[in-house]
Amino acid sequence: MVWRTTLSENCSATKTAGVRLGLNLLTIPMTVACVLATACRQDSAEKQVVAEPVAVQSNAAPSPTPEPDVSVKNFISDFEPLEKERVAGLRRAWARVPRNNDFRVARSDDFGEPRRVFDYGEIAGAYGLALMVIDKTKPVDSRFGLIIFLERPGDRYDTYWIYRDVNLRSFSMQRASGDIFVEEKFGDGSRKLCEIQWTRKKGQWTCEPL
């Protein structure tokens, strides 16, 4: 009787062990699968990180912002070195120029490089303003002009065109003491210089070659 009980218990224990062993054997593939799935997810995440595009920084200089248009009238009105009476005289002189609203003050980008576009001071014994302007209605090659405003008694100014409706891209205005010179630079590197002055023979203000 005792032997039968022990045998029954042994058989029960054996079955239990077998069930446990079977469960353990089932657990192993599931564990392996979980490990492999986790590894795959990590590998995928690493690949995604590597695959992210890298921002490329450009060393190219940004394009310069174009200078705003400034009308001759506004330029004269804001010309600070002059007294109000002189400014008013300049404005009256400019108002007498035909089609004056079609012009603006020249900018450095009109020449492709920095330029002096105005100068106020002595001009060959006279005194006044030299100003480079652009005719907005003209083609690029014939829209430049250089005009001078010479002081007269009673806060008046007379105007004289030194250049008009020409291409001045290769020209530059320079001052030396009491004179204003205009230099033209040629493609071969040579230069030609002239001086703004009153020419008796011609009876007008011009830029005389030197």
C-alpha beads as a LAMMPS data file, in Angstrom:
LAMMPS data file: protein, C-alpha beads

210 atoms
209 bonds

1 atom types
1 bond types

-500.0 500.0 xlo xhi
-500.0 500.0 ylo yhi
-500.0 500.0 zlo zhi

Masses

1 110.0

Atoms # bond

1 1 1 0.000 0.000 0.000
2 1 1 2.840 2.243 0.877
3 1 1 4.678 1.371 -2.343
4 1 1 1.652 2.210 -4.447
5 1 1 1.357 5.615 -2.823
6 1 1 4.996 6.347 -3.444
7 1 1 4.736 5.183 -7.014
8 1 1 1.664 7.317 -7.529
9 1 1 3.446 10.283 -6.024
10 1 1 6.509 9.634 -8.207
11 1 1 4.361 9.453 -11.300
12 1 1 2.622 12.680 -10.321
13 1 1 5.963 14.366 -9.675
14 1 1 7.299 13.096 -12.973
15 1 1 4.299 14.477 -14.819
16 1 1 4.675 17.809 -13.049
17 1 1 8.359 17.940 -13.918
18 1 1 7.524 17.074 -17.469
19 1 1 4.983 19.833 -17.689
20 1 1 7.469 22.271 -16.230
21 1 1 10.118 21.098 -18.647
22 1 1 7.690 21.534 -21.515
23 1 1 6.817 25.010 -20.375
24 1 1 10.495 25.855 -20.045
25 1 1 11.121 24.530 -23.544
26 1 1 8.281 26.673 -24.856
27 1 1 9.640 29.700 -23.013
28 1 1 13.091 29.428 -24.608
29 1 1 11.933 30.135 -28.185
30 1 1 9.752 32.981 -26.974
31 1 1 12.691 34.509 -25.053
32 1 1 14.964 34.136 -28.068
33 1 1 12.316 35.756 -30.248
34 1 1 11.988 38.690 -27.846
35 1 1 15.753 39.144 -27.749
36 1 1 15.979 39.055 -31.528
37 1 1 13.055 41.484 -31.884
38 1 1 14.664 43.889 -29.424
39 1 1 17.986 43.652 -31.253
40 1 1 16.243 44.281 -34.571
41 1 1 14.506 47.345 -33.202
42 1 1 17.801 48.704 -31.822
43 1 1 19.552 47.982 -35.111
44 1 1 16.752 49.711 -37.026
45 1 1 16.912 52.732 -34.726
46 1 1 20.687 52.948 -35.227
47 1 1 20.245 52.755 -38.978
48 1 1 17.649 55.518 -38.851
49 1 1 20.020 57.765 -36.895
50 1 1 22.807 57.160 -39.394
51 1 1 20.453 57.748 -42.313
52 1 1 19.387 61.217 -41.094
53 1 1 20.578 63.900 -43.564
54 1 1 23.311 66.211 -42.353
55 1 1 22.741 69.903 -42.889
56 1 1 25.382 71.370 -45.188
57 1 1 26.533 74.871 -44.316
58 1 1 27.255 77.106 -47.279
59 1 1 30.267 79.405 -47.131
60 1 1 28.925 81.549 -49.959
61 1 1 28.488 85.207 -49.009
62 1 1 24.867 86.395 -48.937
63 1 1 23.746 88.569 -51.807
64 1 1 23.962 92.258 -50.911
65 1 1 20.690 94.056 -50.403
66 1 1 20.057 96.536 -53.239
67 1 1 20.272 100.182 -52.215
68 1 1 16.938 102.009 -52.250
69 1 1 16.175 104.600 -54.921
70 1 1 16.604 108.184 -53.749
71 1 1 15.075 110.953 -55.820
72 1 1 17.173 114.052 -56.441
73 1 1 14.515 116.160 -54.724
74 1 1 14.670 114.067 -51.549
75 1 1 18.455 113.963 -51.652
76 1 1 18.624 117.754 -51.774
77 1 1 15.996 118.131 -49.035
78 1 1 18.041 115.899 -46.692
79 1 1 21.383 117.498 -47.523
80 1 1 22.393 118.337 -43.932
81 1 1 25.567 120.459 -44.358
82 1 1 23.594 123.298 -45.970
83 1 1 21.452 125.982 -44.391
84 1 1 17.727 125.957 -45.102
85 1 1 18.051 128.874 -47.509
86 1 1 20.682 127.048 -49.558
87 1 1 18.620 123.855 -49.609
88 1 1 15.598 125.824 -50.805
89 1 1 17.736 127.374 -53.567
90 1 1 18.936 123.933 -54.690
91 1 1 15.376 122.637 -54.789
92 1 1 14.229 125.580 -56.898
93 1 1 17.124 125.019 -59.312
94 1 1 16.306 121.313 -59.650
95 1 1 12.602 122.082 -60.165
96 1 1 13.571 123.998 -63.323
97 1 1 15.213 120.905 -64.854
98 1 1 12.866 119.318 -67.450
99 1 1 11.471 115.898 -66.460
100 1 1 13.137 116.185 -63.074
101 1 1 10.910 113.460 -61.598
102 1 1 12.497 110.919 -63.978
103 1 1 15.852 111.100 -62.210
104 1 1 17.306 109.540 -59.098
105 1 1 20.681 109.801 -57.415
106 1 1 23.253 107.315 -58.747
107 1 1 24.246 104.417 -56.469
108 1 1 27.442 102.424 -56.122
109 1 1 25.753 99.360 -57.614
110 1 1 25.075 101.343 -60.802
111 1 1 28.851 101.269 -61.313
112 1 1 29.463 97.760 -59.995
113 1 1 31.709 99.056 -57.211
114 1 1 31.810 101.896 -54.634
115 1 1 31.791 105.384 -56.160
116 1 1 31.676 108.974 -54.997
117 1 1 28.377 110.167 -56.460
118 1 1 28.311 113.717 -55.074
119 1 1 30.615 116.431 -53.847
120 1 1 29.878 119.880 -52.437
121 1 1 32.615 122.463 -52.383
122 1 1 34.840 124.560 -54.587
123 1 1 34.639 123.799 -58.309
124 1 1 37.322 125.575 -60.369
125 1 1 36.875 128.938 -58.621
126 1 1 33.082 128.584 -58.188
127 1 1 31.235 126.828 -55.377
128 1 1 28.454 124.273 -55.393
129 1 1 27.259 120.690 -55.768
130 1 1 28.372 118.066 -58.286
131 1 1 25.946 115.156 -58.491
132 1 1 25.796 111.943 -60.516
133 1 1 22.239 111.003 -61.460
134 1 1 20.349 108.245 -63.273
135 1 1 17.551 108.805 -65.804
136 1 1 15.101 106.004 -64.969
137 1 1 13.481 106.208 -68.419
138 1 1 16.687 105.504 -70.367
139 1 1 18.427 102.226 -71.288
140 1 1 21.297 101.082 -69.088
141 1 1 24.021 102.333 -71.446
142 1 1 22.624 105.861 -71.753
143 1 1 21.035 106.690 -68.425
144 1 1 23.909 108.378 -66.563
145 1 1 24.378 112.076 -66.036
146 1 1 26.627 114.445 -64.100
147 1 1 25.110 117.801 -63.183
148 1 1 26.570 120.698 -61.194
149 1 1 24.698 123.328 -59.160
150 1 1 26.704 126.527 -58.799
151 1 1 25.969 129.064 -56.083
152 1 1 24.774 132.520 -57.088
153 1 1 23.868 135.563 -54.969
154 1 1 20.538 135.501 -53.173
155 1 1 20.624 131.753 -52.405
156 1 1 20.211 130.929 -56.074
157 1 1 21.844 128.172 -58.094
158 1 1 22.503 127.694 -61.783
159 1 1 22.602 124.166 -63.192
160 1 1 24.948 122.795 -65.863
161 1 1 25.050 119.316 -67.357
162 1 1 28.641 118.048 -67.625
163 1 1 27.488 114.672 -68.948
164 1 1 24.014 113.557 -69.933
165 1 1 22.507 110.411 -71.478
166 1 1 25.836 108.557 -71.547
167 1 1 27.387 105.474 -69.965
168 1 1 29.460 106.503 -66.936
169 1 1 29.967 103.039 -65.425
170 1 1 33.725 103.285 -65.938
171 1 1 33.908 106.902 -64.691
172 1 1 34.716 108.096 -61.187
173 1 1 34.582 111.543 -59.605
174 1 1 37.519 112.755 -57.515
175 1 1 38.430 115.907 -55.618
176 1 1 41.839 117.560 -55.410
177 1 1 41.937 120.808 -53.434
178 1 1 39.544 123.265 -55.117
179 1 1 38.905 121.186 -58.232
180 1 1 36.785 118.175 -59.207
181 1 1 38.212 115.665 -61.655
182 1 1 36.516 112.865 -63.573
183 1 1 38.552 109.774 -64.408
184 1 1 37.647 107.234 -67.064
185 1 1 39.114 103.739 -66.724
186 1 1 39.512 101.556 -69.823
187 1 1 39.536 97.771 -70.121
188 1 1 43.286 97.657 -70.867
189 1 1 44.042 99.451 -67.588
190 1 1 44.704 102.858 -69.120
191 1 1 43.010 105.982 -67.755
192 1 1 41.904 109.375 -68.978
193 1 1 41.457 112.375 -66.698
194 1 1 39.532 115.604 -67.148
195 1 1 38.738 118.605 -64.937
196 1 1 35.329 120.258 -64.478
197 1 1 35.807 123.921 -65.367
198 1 1 34.405 126.891 -67.231
199 1 1 35.678 126.915 -70.829
200 1 1 35.708 130.364 -72.378
201 1 1 36.116 129.109 -75.923
202 1 1 33.021 126.947 -75.612
203 1 1 31.215 129.343 -73.316
204 1 1 30.075 126.550 -70.995
205 1 1 31.004 124.305 -68.112
206 1 1 32.626 121.080 -69.330
207 1 1 35.134 118.444 -68.276
208 1 1 38.324 119.427 -70.075
209 1 1 40.891 116.678 -70.793
210 1 1 44.256 117.076 -69.061

Bonds

1 1 1 2
2 1 2 3
3 1 3 4
4 1 4 5
5 1 5 6
6 1 6 7
7 1 7 8
8 1 8 9
9 1 9 10
10 1 10 11
11 1 11 12
12 1 12 13
13 1 13 14
14 1 14 15
15 1 15 16
16 1 16 17
17 1 17 18
18 1 18 19
19 1 19 20
20 1 20 21
21 1 21 22
22 1 22 23
23 1 23 24
24 1 24 25
25 1 25 26
26 1 26 27
27 1 27 28
28 1 28 29
29 1 29 30
30 1 30 31
31 1 31 32
32 1 32 33
33 1 33 34
34 1 34 35
35 1 35 36
36 1 36 37
37 1 37 38
38 1 38 39
39 1 39 40
40 1 40 41
41 1 41 42
42 1 42 43
43 1 43 44
44 1 44 45
45 1 45 46
46 1 46 47
47 1 47 48
48 1 48 49
49 1 49 50
50 1 50 51
51 1 51 52
52 1 52 53
53 1 53 54
54 1 54 55
55 1 55 56
56 1 56 57
57 1 57 58
58 1 58 59
59 1 59 60
60 1 60 61
61 1 61 62
62 1 62 63
63 1 63 64
64 1 64 65
65 1 65 66
66 1 66 67
67 1 67 68
68 1 68 69
69 1 69 70
70 1 70 71
71 1 71 72
72 1 72 73
73 1 73 74
74 1 74 75
75 1 75 76
76 1 76 77
77 1 77 78
78 1 78 79
79 1 79 80
80 1 80 81
81 1 81 82
82 1 82 83
83 1 83 84
84 1 84 85
85 1 85 86
86 1 86 87
87 1 87 88
88 1 88 89
89 1 89 90
90 1 90 91
91 1 91 92
92 1 92 93
93 1 93 94
94 1 94 95
95 1 95 96
96 1 96 97
97 1 97 98
98 1 98 99
99 1 99 100
100 1 100 101
101 1 101 102
102 1 102 103
103 1 103 104
104 1 104 105
105 1 105 106
106 1 106 107
107 1 107 108
108 1 108 109
109 1 109 110
110 1 110 111
111 1 111 112
112 1 112 113
113 1 113 114
114 1 114 115
115 1 115 116
116 1 116 117
117 1 117 118
118 1 118 119
119 1 119 120
120 1 120 121
121 1 121 122
122 1 122 123
123 1 123 124
124 1 124 125
125 1 125 126
126 1 126 127
127 1 127 128
128 1 128 129
129 1 129 130
130 1 130 131
131 1 131 132
132 1 132 133
133 1 133 134
134 1 134 135
135 1 135 136
136 1 136 137
137 1 137 138
138 1 138 139
139 1 139 140
140 1 140 141
141 1 141 142
142 1 142 143
143 1 143 144
144 1 144 145
145 1 145 146
146 1 146 147
147 1 147 148
148 1 148 149
149 1 149 150
150 1 150 151
151 1 151 152
152 1 152 153
153 1 153 154
154 1 154 155
155 1 155 156
156 1 156 157
157 1 157 158
158 1 158 159
159 1 159 160
160 1 160 161
161 1 161 162
162 1 162 163
163 1 163 164
164 1 164 165
165 1 165 166
166 1 166 167
167 1 167 168
168 1 168 169
169 1 169 170
170 1 170 171
171 1 171 172
172 1 172 173
173 1 173 174
174 1 174 175
175 1 175 176
176 1 176 177
177 1 177 178
178 1 178 179
179 1 179 180
180 1 180 181
181 1 181 182
182 1 182 183
183 1 183 184
184 1 184 185
185 1 185 186
186 1 186 187
187 1 187 188
188 1 188 189
189 1 189 190
190 1 190 191
191 1 191 192
192 1 192 193
193 1 193 194
194 1 194 195
195 1 195 196
196 1 196 197
197 1 197 198
198 1 198 199
199 1 199 200
200 1 200 201
201 1 201 202
202 1 202 203
203 1 203 204
204 1 204 205
205 1 205 206
206 1 206 207
207 1 207 208
208 1 208 209
209 1 209 210
